[in-house]
Amino acid sequence: MTDEKRKTALAAGGIEVRVKRAGMFQLLPFKVVRHKTPSGEVPYLTLEKFLDVSELVRIAEEYSLPVNAMNGKIYPRGKKESDFTGL
């Protein structure tokens, strides 16, 4: 199921995710932005705002993609940046 979500997010170039922010549920747009690294390009779900780390971890696990927000980069459990090159 996470592979399907990852494929749709990468194909669409972004997604809208329902998150809990400041005690309220919101739909926030995440764009797929590709960062160049020495091992190749890595796609990140990027948000231009601050978001709780627990929500970022949930999104990274749910979509099996790294997440980049104003407060840092989060990777799915057991993965690192080089695992996502070539996607």
DSSP file (Angstrom, degrees, kcal/mol; ACC not computed):
  #  RESIDUE AA STRUCTURE BP1 BP2  ACC     N-H-->O    O-->H-N    N-H-->O    O-->H-N    TCO  KAPPA ALPHA  PHI   PSI    X-CA   Y-CA   Z-CA
    1    1 A M     >        0   0    0      0, 0.0     4,-1.9     0, 0.0     5,-0.2   0.000 360.0 360.0 360.0 -38.9    0.0    0.0    0.0
    2    2 A T  H  >  +     0   0    0      1,-0.2     4,-2.5     2,-0.2     5,-0.2   0.837 360.0  57.3 -68.4 -30.1    2.8    2.4    0.7
    3    3 A D  H  > S+     0   0    0      2,-0.2     4,-2.5     1,-0.2    -1,-0.2   0.889 106.4  49.4 -65.6 -37.4    4.4    1.7   -2.7
    4    4 A E  H  > S+     0   0    0      2,-0.2     4,-2.3     1,-0.2    -2,-0.2   0.917 112.0  47.5 -65.5 -43.2    1.1    2.8   -4.3
    5    5 A K  H  X S+     0   0    0     -4,-1.9     4,-2.2     2,-0.2    -2,-0.2   0.894 112.3  50.2 -64.8 -39.4    1.0    6.0   -2.3
    6    6 A R  H  X S+     0   0    0     -4,-2.5     4,-2.5     2,-0.2     5,-0.2   0.930 110.9  48.8 -64.7 -44.3    4.7    6.6   -3.1
    7    7 A K  H  X S+     0   0    0     -4,-2.5     4,-2.4     1,-0.2    -2,-0.2   0.902 112.5  47.3 -63.5 -41.7    4.1    6.1   -6.9
    8    8 A T  H  X S+     0   0    0     -4,-2.3     4,-2.2     2,-0.2     6,-0.3   0.893 112.5  49.7 -68.1 -37.9    1.0    8.4   -7.0
    9    9 A A  H  X>S+     0   0    0     -4,-2.2     4,-1.3    -5,-0.2     5,-0.9   0.914 114.2  44.7 -65.9 -42.3    2.9   11.1   -5.0
   10   10 A L  H  <5S+     0   0    0     -4,-2.5    -2,-0.2     2,-0.2    -1,-0.2   0.896 114.8  48.3 -69.0 -39.4    5.9   10.9   -7.3
   11   11 A A  H  <5S+     0   0    0     -4,-2.4    -2,-0.2    -5,-0.2    -1,-0.2   0.883 115.1  44.2 -68.2 -38.2    3.7   10.8  -10.5
   12   12 A A  H  <5S-     0   0    0     -4,-2.2    -1,-0.2    -5,-0.2    -2,-0.2   0.692 104.6-127.8 -80.7 -18.5    1.6   13.8   -9.4
   13   13 A G  T  <5S+     0   0    0     -4,-1.3    19,-2.2    -5,-0.2     2,-0.3   0.569  79.1  11.4  81.9   8.0    4.5   15.9   -8.2
   14   14 A G  E   < -A   31   0A   0     -5,-0.9     2,-0.3    -6,-0.3    17,-0.2  -0.914  64.0-143.4 166.4 170.4    2.9   16.4   -4.8
   15   15 A I  E     -A   30   0A   0     15,-2.6    15,-3.4    -2,-0.3     2,-0.5  -0.955  17.9-123.9-148.4 163.0    0.1   15.5   -2.5
   16   16 A E  E     -A   29   0A   0     -2,-0.3     2,-0.4    13,-0.2    11,-0.0  -0.979  31.1-167.4-111.9 127.6   -2.2   17.0    0.1
   17   17 A V  E     -A   28   0A   0     11,-2.4    11,-2.6    -2,-0.5     2,-0.7  -0.933  21.7-128.5-120.3 136.9   -2.0   15.3    3.5
   18   18 A R  E     +A   27   0A   0     -2,-0.4     2,-0.3     9,-0.2     9,-0.2  -0.750  41.7 170.3 -82.6 117.8   -4.4   15.7    6.4
   19   19 A V  E     -A   26   0A   0      7,-2.9     7,-2.9    -2,-0.7     2,-0.7  -0.871  38.6-118.6-127.6 159.2   -2.3   16.6    9.5
   20   20 A K  E     +A   25   0A   0     -2,-0.3     2,-0.4     5,-0.2    32,-0.3  -0.897  40.5 171.5 -98.3 116.8   -2.9   17.7   13.0
   21   21 A R  E >   -A   24   0A   0      3,-3.4     3,-1.6    -2,-0.7    30,-0.0  -0.988  64.3 -12.1-133.5 123.4   -1.3   21.1   13.4
   22   22 A A  T 3  S-     0   0    0     -2,-0.4    -1,-0.1     1,-0.3     3,-0.1   0.853 129.3 -53.1  56.0  38.5   -1.7   23.4   16.5
   23   23 A G  T 3  S+     0   0    0      1,-0.2     2,-0.3    -3,-0.0    -1,-0.3   0.451 122.5  93.4  82.3   0.0   -4.6   21.2   17.7
   24   24 A M  E <  S-A   21   0A   0     -3,-1.6    -3,-3.4     2,-0.0     2,-0.4  -0.909  75.7-116.6-124.8 152.6   -6.6   21.4   14.5
   25   25 A F  E     +A   20   0A   0     -2,-0.3     2,-0.3    -5,-0.2    -5,-0.2  -0.732  40.0 173.2 -86.4 135.9   -6.7   19.2   11.4
   26   26 A Q  E     -A   19   0A   0     -7,-2.9    -7,-2.9    -2,-0.4     2,-0.7  -0.957  35.0-125.3-138.2 155.7   -5.6   20.8    8.2
   27   27 A L  E     -A   18   0A   0     -2,-0.3    -9,-0.2    -9,-0.2   -11,-0.0  -0.927  34.9-172.4 -99.1 115.5   -4.9   19.7    4.6
   28   28 A L  E     -A   17   0A   0    -11,-2.6   -11,-2.4    -2,-0.7     2,-0.5  -0.906  20.5-126.3-113.4 137.7   -1.4   20.8    3.8
   29   29 A P  E     -A   16   0A   0      0, 0.0     2,-0.5     0, 0.0    19,-0.3  -0.688  21.1-166.7 -84.3 128.0    0.2   20.6    0.3
   30   30 A F  E     -A   15   0A   0    -15,-3.4   -15,-2.6    -2,-0.5     2,-0.3  -0.960   7.7-154.4-109.8 127.8    3.5   18.7    0.0
   31   31 A K  E     -AB  14  46A   0     15,-2.3    15,-3.6    -2,-0.5     2,-0.8  -0.757  18.7-121.4 -99.0 148.8    5.5   19.1   -3.2
   32   32 A V  E     + B   0  45A   0    -19,-2.2     2,-0.4    -2,-0.3    13,-0.2  -0.827  36.6 179.9 -88.4 115.0    8.0   16.6   -4.5
   33   33 A V  E     - B   0  44A   0     11,-2.6    11,-2.4    -2,-0.8     2,-0.6  -0.971  19.7-141.2-119.4 130.0   11.3   18.4   -4.8
   34   34 A R  E     - B   0  43A   0     -2,-0.4     2,-0.4     9,-0.2     7,-0.1  -0.811  14.0-160.7 -96.8 124.2   14.4   16.5   -6.1
   35   35 A H  E     - B   0  42A   0      7,-2.7     7,-2.5    -2,-0.6     2,-0.4  -0.855  18.0-125.6-103.2 135.3   17.7   17.3   -4.3
   36   36 A K  E     + B   0  41A   0     -2,-0.4     5,-0.2     5,-0.2    -2,-0.0  -0.660  34.7 172.6 -81.4 132.4   21.0   16.6   -6.0
   37   37 A T  E >   - B   0  40A   0      3,-1.5     3,-1.2    -2,-0.4     0, 0.0  -0.841  48.4-100.1-129.1 167.2   23.4   14.4   -3.9
   38   38 A P  T 3  S+     0   0    0      0, 0.0     3,-0.1     0, 0.0    -2,-0.0   0.796 124.5  46.8 -59.9 -27.2   26.7   12.8   -4.8
   39   39 A S  T 3  S-     0   0    0      1,-0.3     2,-0.3     3,-0.0    -3,-0.0   0.516 127.3 -78.7 -93.6  -4.9   24.9    9.4   -5.3
   40   40 A G  E <   -B   37   0A   0     -3,-1.2    -3,-1.5    45,-0.1    -1,-0.3  -0.843  68.0 -34.1 138.3-173.6   22.1   10.9   -7.4
   41   41 A E  E     -B   36   0A   0     -2,-0.3    45,-1.2    -5,-0.2    46,-0.4  -0.629  49.2-161.2 -84.7 139.2   18.8   12.8   -7.1
   42   42 A V  E     -B   35   0A   0     -7,-2.5    -7,-2.7    -2,-0.3     2,-0.4  -0.980  12.6-136.4-121.4 125.3   16.6   12.1   -4.1
   43   43 A P  E     -B   34   0A   0      0, 0.0     2,-0.4     0, 0.0    -9,-0.2  -0.665  22.8-171.2 -82.2 134.1   12.9   13.0   -4.1
   44   44 A Y  E     -B   33   0A   0    -11,-2.4   -11,-2.6    -2,-0.4     2,-0.8  -0.964  28.1-128.5-120.9 139.4   11.6   14.7   -0.9
   45   45 A L  E     -Bc  32  67A   0     21,-2.6    23,-2.9    -2,-0.4     2,-0.4  -0.816  42.0-158.8 -79.2 114.6    8.1   15.5    0.1
   46   46 A T  E     -Bc  31  68A   0    -15,-3.6   -15,-2.3    -2,-0.8     2,-0.4  -0.842  19.7-172.8-112.0 133.4    8.6   19.2    0.9
   47   47 A L        -     0   0    0     21,-2.6    23,-0.2    -2,-0.4   -17,-0.1  -0.976  19.3-148.1-121.3 135.6    6.5   21.5    3.1
   48   48 A E  S    S+     0   0    0     -2,-0.4     2,-0.3   -19,-0.3    21,-0.1   0.140  76.7  64.1 -89.0  20.2    7.2   25.2    3.4
   49   49 A K  S    S-     0   0    0      0, 0.0    21,-1.8     0, 0.0    22,-0.4  -0.817  89.6 -92.4-133.8 171.6    6.0   25.4    7.0
   50   50 A F        +     0   0    0     -2,-0.3     2,-0.3    20,-0.2    -2,-0.1  -0.670  44.6 175.6 -82.7 144.1    6.9   24.1   10.4
   51   51 A L        -     0   0    0     -2,-0.3    20,-0.1    -4,-0.1   -30,-0.1  -0.991  38.8 -88.4-148.5 148.0    5.2   20.9   11.5
   52   52 A D     >  -     0   0    0     -2,-0.3     4,-1.9   -32,-0.3     3,-0.5  -0.241  34.1-127.3 -56.0 142.1    5.5   18.6   14.5
   53   53 A V  H  > S+     0   0    0      1,-0.2     4,-2.6     2,-0.2     5,-0.2   0.851 108.6  60.0 -62.1 -35.0    8.2   16.0   14.2
   54   54 A S  H  > S+     0   0    0      1,-0.2     4,-1.8     2,-0.2    -1,-0.2   0.881 106.6  46.6 -62.4 -37.0    5.7   13.2   15.1
   55   55 A E  H  > S+     0   0    0     -3,-0.5     4,-2.2     2,-0.2    -1,-0.2   0.880 111.0  52.0 -70.8 -38.4    3.5   14.2   12.1
   56   56 A L  H  X S+     0   0    0     -4,-1.9     4,-2.5     2,-0.2    -2,-0.2   0.905 109.7  49.4 -63.8 -40.7    6.6   14.3    9.8
   57   57 A V  H  X S+     0   0    0     -4,-2.6     4,-2.3     2,-0.2     5,-0.2   0.912 110.0  51.4 -63.3 -42.8    7.6   10.8   10.9
   58   58 A R  H  X S+     0   0    0     -4,-1.8     4,-2.5    -5,-0.2    -2,-0.2   0.909 111.8  46.3 -61.1 -42.8    4.0    9.5   10.3
   59   59 A I  H  X S+     0   0    0     -4,-2.2     4,-2.5     2,-0.2     6,-0.3   0.907 111.2  51.6 -68.4 -41.7    4.0   11.0    6.7
   60   60 A A  H  X>S+     0   0    0     -4,-2.5     4,-1.0     1,-0.2     5,-0.9   0.903 114.8  43.4 -61.3 -40.8    7.5    9.6    5.9
   61   61 A E  H  <5S+     0   0    0     -4,-2.3    -2,-0.2     2,-0.2    -1,-0.2   0.899 114.1  50.3 -69.8 -41.2    6.4    6.2    7.1
   62   62 A E  H  <5S+     0   0    0     -4,-2.5    -2,-0.2     1,-0.2   -57,-0.2   0.885 122.8  29.7 -67.3 -40.2    3.0    6.3    5.3
   63   63 A Y  H  <5S-     0   0    0     -4,-2.5    -1,-0.2     2,-0.2    -2,-0.2   0.471  98.1-131.9 -99.9  -3.9    4.4    7.4    1.9
   64   64 A S  T  <5S+     0   0    0     -4,-1.0    -3,-0.2    -5,-0.2    -4,-0.1   0.881  70.3 111.4  52.4  43.4    7.8    5.7    2.3
   65   65 A L  S   <S-     0   0    0     -5,-0.9    -1,-0.2    -6,-0.3    -2,-0.2  -0.969  75.9 -98.5-138.1 152.3    9.6    8.8    1.2
   66   66 A P        -     0   0    0      0, 0.0   -21,-2.6     0, 0.0     2,-0.4  -0.457  37.2-145.1 -69.7 148.3   11.8   11.3    3.0
   67   67 A V  E     -cD  45  74A   0      7,-2.9     7,-3.0   -23,-0.2     2,-0.5  -0.945  11.0-165.4-119.5 136.5   10.1   14.5    4.2
   68   68 A N  E     +cD  46  73A   0    -23,-2.9   -21,-2.6    -2,-0.4     2,-0.2  -0.985  18.8 157.2-124.3 123.6   11.7   17.9    4.3
   69   69 A A  E >   - D   0  72A   0      3,-2.3     3,-1.6    -2,-0.5   -19,-0.2  -0.745  59.0 -85.7-131.8-178.9   10.1   20.7    6.3
   70   70 A M  T 3  S+     0   0    0    -21,-1.8   -20,-0.2     1,-0.3     3,-0.1   0.764 126.2  50.5 -62.9 -24.2   11.3   24.0    7.9
   71   71 A N  T 3  S-     0   0    0    -22,-0.4    -1,-0.3     1,-0.3     2,-0.2   0.235 121.7 -67.6-102.9  15.2   12.3   22.1   11.0
   72   72 A G  E <   -D   69   0A   0     -3,-1.6    -3,-2.3     2,-0.0     2,-0.4  -0.680  52.4 -64.5 136.0 176.9   14.4   19.3    9.4
   73   73 A K  E     -D   68   0A   0     -5,-0.2     2,-0.4    -2,-0.2    -5,-0.2  -0.862  39.1-166.6-105.1 137.3   14.6   16.2    7.2
   74   74 A I  E     -D   67   0A   0     -7,-3.0    -7,-2.9    -2,-0.4    -2,-0.0  -0.980   0.7-163.6-126.2 135.5   12.9   13.0    8.3
   75   75 A Y        -     0   0    0     -2,-0.4     3,-0.1    -9,-0.2   -14,-0.1  -0.857  32.6 -95.9-114.0 151.4   13.5    9.6    6.7
   76   76 A P    >   -     0   0    0      0, 0.0     3,-2.0     0, 0.0   -15,-0.1  -0.278  62.4 -74.5 -60.4 154.8   11.3    6.4    7.1
   77   77 A R  T 3  S+     0   0    0      1,-0.3     3,-0.1   -20,-0.2     0, 0.0  -0.254 118.2   9.1 -55.6 128.0   12.5    4.0    9.8
   78   78 A G  T 3  S+     0   0    0      1,-0.3     2,-0.3    -3,-0.1    -1,-0.3   0.535 108.2 105.8  81.4   7.7   15.6    2.1    8.8
   79   79 A K    <   -     0   0    0     -3,-2.0    -1,-0.3    -4,-0.0     2,-0.3  -0.773  46.9-165.0-117.5 161.7   16.3    4.1    5.6
   80   80 A K    >   -     0   0    0     -2,-0.3     3,-1.5    -3,-0.1     4,-0.3  -0.840  41.9 -88.8-136.5 176.3   18.8    6.7    4.7
   81   81 A E  G >  S+     0   0    0      1,-0.3     3,-1.7    -2,-0.3     4,-0.2   0.863 120.8  57.2 -58.1 -41.0   19.1    9.3    1.9
   82   82 A S  G >  S+     0   0    0      1,-0.3     3,-0.9     2,-0.2    -1,-0.3   0.683  92.5  70.9 -68.8 -15.9   21.0    6.9   -0.5
   83   83 A D  G <  S+     0   0    0     -3,-1.5    -1,-0.3     1,-0.2    -2,-0.2   0.658  98.5  50.2 -71.2 -14.0   18.1    4.4   -0.4
   84   84 A F  G X  S+     0   0    0     -3,-1.7     3,-1.2    -4,-0.3    -1,-0.2   0.321  77.7 122.2-109.2   6.8   15.9    6.8   -2.4
   85   85 A T  T <  S+     0   0    0     -3,-0.9   -43,-0.2     1,-0.2   -45,-0.1  -0.455  73.8  25.6 -69.1 142.5   18.2    7.7   -5.3
   86   86 A G  T 3         0   0    0    -45,-1.2    -1,-0.2    -2,-0.1   -44,-0.1   0.517 360.0 360.0  85.2   5.2   16.8    6.9   -8.7
   87   87 A L    <         0   0    0     -3,-1.2    -2,-0.1   -46,-0.4   -45,-0.1   0.472 360.0 360.0 -84.2 360.0   13.1    7.1   -7.7
